[in-house]
Amino acid sequence: MQQQNMQQQQQQSMMIQPPNVITSKDQLYLTDMLSWNLLAMKKAHFFASQCQNQEVKNQFEQVGQMHNQHYQKILSHLQSQQPSSGAQLQ
C-alpha cells in the first residue's frame, strides 16, 4: 500500500514539460555542441579542398553542409529562447 502511494506521488510530481530555463550546465553543453559542429564543418571543408576525387570531395562538402545546418539549428534554438532584453549570444 505504501509503495503504491509512493508511485502515485512520483507520477504526480513528474514534469510533463521541461522548464523554459537553460542552466549553466546546459549552456556549457550547448557551447560544446556548437564547437563540435563548427570544427567538423571546418575539417570537412579542409578535406574537400584537398581531395582529387570528385566523388569524395562531394561527400566531404555534404558532410560540411550537414554540420553547418546543425550549427545553425542549435543557434536558432538558442536565439529563440533568449529574453527580448537585447542580450546576445557569444
VENZI-V777779 format. One record per pair of residues at least 24 apart in sequence whose ideal C-beta (glycine too) atoms are under 10 Angstrom apart, sorted by sequence separation. I is the first residue (numbers start at 1). J is the second residue. D is the distance in whole Angstrom. If there is no record, write none. Layout:
i=<I & I>
j=<J & J>
d=<D & D>
This chain:
i=<40 & 41 & 43 & 44 & 41 & 42 & 40 & 41 & 42 & 40 & 41 & 39 & 40 & 41 & 37 & 38 & 41 & 37 & 38 & 40 & 41 & 36 & 37 & 40 & 37 & 38 & 37 & 38 & 36 & 37 & 36 & 37 & 34 & 35 & 37 & 33 & 34 & 37 & 33 & 37 & 34 & 33 & 34 & 31 & 30 & 34 & 30 & 30 & 31 & 30 & 27 & 30 & 22 & 34 & 22 & 31 & 22 & 30 & 31 & 21 & 22 & 20 & 27>
j=<64 & 65 & 67 & 68 & 66 & 67 & 66 & 67 & 68 & 67 & 68 & 67 & 68 & 69 & 66 & 67 & 70 & 67 & 68 & 70 & 71 & 67 & 68 & 71 & 69 & 70 & 70 & 71 & 70 & 71 & 71 & 72 & 70 & 71 & 73 & 70 & 71 & 74 & 71 & 75 & 74 & 74 & 75 & 74 & 74 & 78 & 75 & 77 & 78 & 78 & 78 & 81 & 77 & 89 & 78 & 89 & 81 & 89 & 90 & 81 & 82 & 81 & 89>
d=<8 & 8 & 9 & 9 & 9 & 9 & 9 & 4 & 10 & 4 & 5 & 9 & 9 & 9 & 9 & 8 & 9 & 5 & 9 & 9 & 7 & 8 & 8 & 9 & 9 & 10 & 5 & 6 & 9 & 4 & 9 & 9 & 9 & 9 & 9 & 8 & 6 & 7 & 9 & 9 & 6 & 6 & 7 & 10 & 6 & 8 & 9 & 9 & 10 & 6 & 9 & 10 & 10 & 9 & 8 & 9 & 6 & 9 & 9 & 9 & 9 & 7 & 10>
